[in-house]
Amino acid sequence: MSVSSAALAAASGLGFGLSLIVAIGAQNTFVLRQGISGGHVHAVVAVCAVSDVVLIAAGVAGFGVLVESAPAVLVVARYAGAVFLIGYAVLAVRRAFGAAALRAEAGRAGAALGATVATTLALTWLNPHVYLDAVVLLGSFASTYASPDRWFLGAGAMLASVLWFTALGFGARLLGPLFTRPLAWRVLDSLIAAVLLGLGVGLLCGG
C-alpha cells in the first residue's frame, strides 16, 4: 500500500459517499427541518453521522453479502419503514395546515430530546435503502480494493457523511430569517409531507 493509493481510495470513498447521501430523502428532510428550527441539532447530526459510520463499516467489512443473502430483513424493514414514513408524513401535513403553522415561532417549539433522537433513529434504521446504499452498494465498491485501501475508501465515505450532515444540520440555520414567516413553515412541511408520503408509498409498492 502506498500513500498515493490510500489517498486515491479515500477520495473515491468521499465522492462515492456523497453521491449516495446527497439526495432528497426522509433523513435529509428531517435534518433540514431540525436545523432550521434549532431543535436538538447536535443530537440529530450525531445520530445520523454515527449511524452512517456504523453502516459503512459493516459494508466495508463484508456484511453486504449477508444482507443480500437474507432478503427477509429488507422486507421487514421495507414495511416497517413505509408505515413510519407515512405516519410521519401525516404529522407533517397536520403541522402544515394546523393551528401551529399559524405562529411564526412554531418551528422552534421542538419535541423532547428523547423523541427527537428516536425519530432520527427510526428514519435512519427503518429505511431499507440505507442498507442497500451504505452496506450493499458501498460494500461492493469497496470489495474491488485491496484490504488496506478499502478501509481508506470506507474512511472517505464516513467523512462524506459527517461533512454532509454537519453542513445540512448547522447550515440550515442560515435559512432562519426566511422561516420567521408562517407561510415558509407551511411550504416546508408540505414538501416534507410529499417526500415522505412518496417514499412510504414507494416502499409499500416494492420500490
Backbone torsions as a table, in degrees:
resi	resn	phi	psi	omega
1	MET	NA	130.8	178.0
2	SER	-109.6	163.1	179.0
3	VAL	-62.3	-38.7	-179.4
4	SER	-65.2	-41.2	-179.7
5	SER	-69.0	-36.2	177.6
6	ALA	-66.6	-42.2	179.3
7	ALA	-65.0	-39.8	178.9
8	LEU	-65.3	-41.1	178.5
9	ALA	-63.9	-42.7	179.5
10	ALA	-64.0	-41.6	178.6
11	ALA	-64.8	-38.9	178.0
12	SER	-64.2	-41.7	178.0
13	GLY	-64.3	-39.2	178.3
14	LEU	-62.1	-48.0	-180.0
15	GLY	-65.7	-43.3	-179.6
16	PHE	-66.0	-40.4	179.2
17	GLY	-63.1	-44.2	178.6
18	LEU	-63.7	-37.7	-179.4
19	SER	-63.8	-28.0	-179.2
20	LEU	-86.0	-34.7	-170.2
21	ILE	-94.4	-28.2	-177.2
22	VAL	-82.1	86.9	179.7
23	ALA	-157.6	158.0	177.8
24	ILE	-77.0	113.9	-179.5
25	GLY	-149.4	179.5	-177.0
26	ALA	-60.8	-46.4	-177.3
27	GLN	-65.4	-46.6	-178.1
28	ASN	-65.7	-39.3	178.9
29	THR	-66.6	-35.1	178.4
30	PHE	-68.0	-44.7	178.3
31	VAL	-61.2	-40.7	178.9
32	LEU	-60.5	-46.3	-178.4
33	ARG	-65.4	-41.9	179.0
34	GLN	-64.7	-37.2	178.9
35	GLY	-64.8	-40.4	179.5
36	ILE	-68.3	-41.3	-177.0
37	SER	-81.1	-17.5	-177.6
38	GLY	75.7	25.5	-177.5
39	GLY	-91.6	98.1	176.2
40	HIS	51.7	46.7	-175.3
41	VAL	-62.0	-41.7	-179.2
42	HIS	-57.9	-45.4	-178.5
43	ALA	-66.3	-42.7	-179.3
44	VAL	-63.0	-47.2	179.4
45	VAL	-62.5	-42.9	-179.1
46	ALA	-63.3	-44.6	-179.6
47	VAL	-62.6	-45.3	-179.6
48	CYS	-63.9	-46.1	-177.3
49	ALA	-66.2	-46.4	-179.5
50	VAL	-64.4	-40.8	178.2
51	SER	-59.8	-44.5	178.8
52	ASP	-64.1	-40.1	178.4
53	VAL	-60.0	-43.2	179.4
54	VAL	-64.5	-45.1	-178.7
55	LEU	-66.6	-40.4	179.1
56	ILE	-65.8	-42.0	177.9
57	ALA	-60.9	-39.6	177.9
58	ALA	-63.6	-41.7	179.1
59	GLY	-64.1	-44.6	179.4
60	VAL	-64.7	-34.5	-178.9
61	ALA	-74.5	-10.1	175.8
62	GLY	105.4	12.1	-179.0
63	PHE	-74.1	-9.5	176.9
64	GLY	-60.3	-35.9	177.8
65	VAL	-63.5	-40.2	179.7
66	LEU	-64.6	-42.0	179.7
67	VAL	-63.7	-42.0	179.9
68	GLU	-65.5	-31.9	-177.8
69	SER	-84.1	-6.9	179.5
70	ALA	-125.6	70.6	-176.8
71	PRO	-61.7	-22.2	179.7
72	ALA	-61.3	-31.8	178.8
73	VAL	-62.5	-44.3	180.0
74	LEU	-69.4	-31.8	178.9
75	VAL	-66.4	-46.3	178.3
76	VAL	-61.3	-45.8	179.5
77	ALA	-62.9	-35.5	-178.3
78	ARG	-64.1	-48.0	-177.9
79	TYR	-73.4	-39.5	177.4
80	ALA	-64.0	-41.8	178.3
81	GLY	-64.9	-39.2	-180.0
82	ALA	-63.0	-45.2	179.8
83	VAL	-61.9	-43.8	-178.6
84	PHE	-65.9	-44.2	-178.2
85	LEU	-63.7	-42.9	179.8
86	ILE	-66.3	-40.1	177.3
87	GLY	-62.5	-41.8	179.8
88	TYR	-70.6	-30.7	175.8
89	ALA	-64.2	-39.3	177.7
90	VAL	-62.3	-40.9	177.8
91	LEU	-63.4	-38.2	178.6
92	ALA	-65.3	-38.1	177.4
93	VAL	-64.2	-41.7	178.9
94	ARG	-63.6	-38.4	177.0
95	ARG	-65.7	-40.0	-175.7
96	ALA	-67.6	-36.7	-173.9
97	PHE	-116.1	2.7	179.3
98	GLY	-87.8	-177.6	-177.1
99	ALA	-66.1	-30.6	-177.5
100	ALA	-61.8	-29.1	-177.9
101	ALA	-72.0	-12.3	-177.9
102	LEU	-82.1	-10.2	-179.1
103	ARG	-104.2	130.8	-176.4
104	ALA	-62.8	-29.5	-177.9
105	GLU	-93.1	7.7	-176.5
106	ALA	-59.6	-35.8	-177.2
107	GLY	-65.7	-19.6	-178.3
108	ARG	-90.7	-6.8	177.9
109	ALA	-86.4	73.4	-172.7
110	GLY	-78.1	169.9	178.5
111	ALA	-76.3	171.9	178.4
112	ALA	-66.0	158.9	-177.6
113	LEU	-58.0	-45.4	-178.8
114	GLY	-60.8	-43.3	179.9
115	ALA	-66.5	-38.5	179.5
116	THR	-65.3	-44.5	178.7
117	VAL	-64.1	-41.8	179.1
118	ALA	-62.1	-41.3	178.3
119	THR	-64.8	-42.2	178.8
120	THR	-61.9	-43.9	178.9
121	LEU	-63.0	-41.7	-179.6
122	ALA	-65.5	-45.0	-179.9
123	LEU	-63.3	-25.6	-179.4
124	THR	-87.3	-54.7	-169.8
125	TRP	-86.8	-14.6	176.3
126	LEU	-94.6	6.9	178.7
127	ASN	-97.4	109.7	-177.8
128	PRO	-63.2	-24.4	-179.2
129	HIS	-65.5	-26.9	-179.3
130	VAL	-67.1	-32.2	178.1
131	TYR	-73.3	-39.1	178.8
132	LEU	-67.1	-39.9	-177.9
133	ASP	-76.8	-60.1	-172.3
134	ALA	-75.8	-31.4	-175.8
135	VAL	-97.9	-55.1	-174.2
136	VAL	-77.1	-57.7	-176.0
137	LEU	-65.6	-50.7	-179.2
138	LEU	-67.5	-35.5	177.1
139	GLY	-63.8	-40.3	178.0
140	SER	-65.6	-41.1	178.2
141	PHE	-64.3	-41.5	180.0
142	ALA	-66.4	-29.9	-177.6
143	SER	-67.4	-14.5	178.4
144	THR	-80.8	-6.2	179.1
145	TYR	-103.0	153.8	176.0
146	ALA	-65.8	160.3	-172.8
147	SER	-50.1	-49.3	-179.2
148	PRO	-68.1	-41.8	-175.1
149	ASP	-69.1	-30.4	-177.1
150	ARG	-65.0	-28.5	177.9
151	TRP	-76.6	-28.0	172.5
152	PHE	-68.7	-37.4	175.1
153	LEU	-62.0	-44.7	177.9
154	GLY	-61.4	-39.6	178.4
155	ALA	-63.4	-38.3	177.5
156	GLY	-64.2	-40.9	178.3
157	ALA	-66.6	-38.7	177.4
158	MET	-63.2	-42.3	178.4
159	LEU	-61.6	-38.1	178.4
160	ALA	-59.9	-43.7	179.8
161	SER	-65.1	-45.7	-179.6
162	VAL	-61.2	-45.4	-179.9
163	LEU	-63.9	-43.3	-176.8
164	TRP	-64.6	-51.2	-177.1
165	PHE	-67.0	-34.8	176.3
166	THR	-64.7	-46.0	179.7
167	ALA	-65.1	-42.0	-178.2
168	LEU	-68.6	-46.8	-176.7
169	GLY	-68.0	-48.2	-176.3
170	PHE	-88.7	-22.8	177.3
171	GLY	-76.5	-23.2	-178.1
172	ALA	-63.2	-24.5	-178.9
173	ARG	-64.0	-18.4	176.7
174	LEU	-64.9	-20.3	177.9
175	LEU	-85.8	-1.0	-177.2
176	GLY	-49.5	-49.2	-179.1
177	PRO	-57.0	-34.3	178.8
178	LEU	-65.6	-34.9	-174.9
179	PHE	-92.0	23.2	168.9
180	THR	-80.7	-8.0	179.7
181	ARG	-103.1	134.6	-179.8
182	PRO	-57.0	-34.9	-178.2
183	LEU	-60.6	-36.9	-179.9
184	ALA	-62.9	-39.5	178.0
185	TRP	-68.0	-37.1	176.9
186	ARG	-59.7	-46.4	-178.4
187	VAL	-64.7	-45.6	-179.0
188	LEU	-61.3	-48.4	-178.7
189	ASP	-67.4	-31.6	175.3
190	SER	-65.3	-42.1	177.7
191	LEU	-65.7	-42.2	178.2
192	ILE	-61.3	-44.0	179.1
193	ALA	-60.7	-42.7	-179.4
194	ALA	-64.4	-43.1	179.7
195	VAL	-63.7	-48.8	-177.1
196	LEU	-66.4	-40.4	178.8
197	LEU	-64.3	-42.7	178.1
198	GLY	-62.2	-42.0	179.0
199	LEU	-66.6	-41.9	-179.5
200	GLY	-64.3	-45.4	178.5
201	VAL	-64.7	-38.7	178.3
202	GLY	-60.8	-39.4	178.2
203	LEU	-67.4	-41.2	178.8
204	LEU	-63.5	-32.2	-179.6
205	CYS	-85.4	3.0	177.2
206	GLY	91.7	14.7	-178.6
207	GLY	-74.3	NA	NA
